[in-house]
C-alpha cells in the first residue's frame, strides 16, 4: 500500500508553508484521500504534481527572437 502523507509533510516536501498545501487540497489541484475528517495525500500525488509543474530549461539554440 502506498504511503499517505499529512498536509504538514507535503508542505515540507514541497518546501512551502502549510497554507499553500492546504490550498492545493481546497482547490482540488492535488489528489487527496479523506480518512474520516483527516486529509491525507498519497506520495504519488506529490510526485505527479511536481512533474506536472516542472518547467524544463530552454536550450541556448532554441530561444525565441524578441
Number of C-alpha atoms within 10 A of each C-alpha: 3 7 9 17 19 15 22 16 15 23 18 13 11 16 11 12 13 16 11 15 22 17 12 16 17 10 8 10 12 17 16 20 14 9 8 6 7 9 15 20 21 18 16 13 17 19 11 14 16 12 10 9 8 9 8 6 6 9 7 7 6 7 8 7 4 3
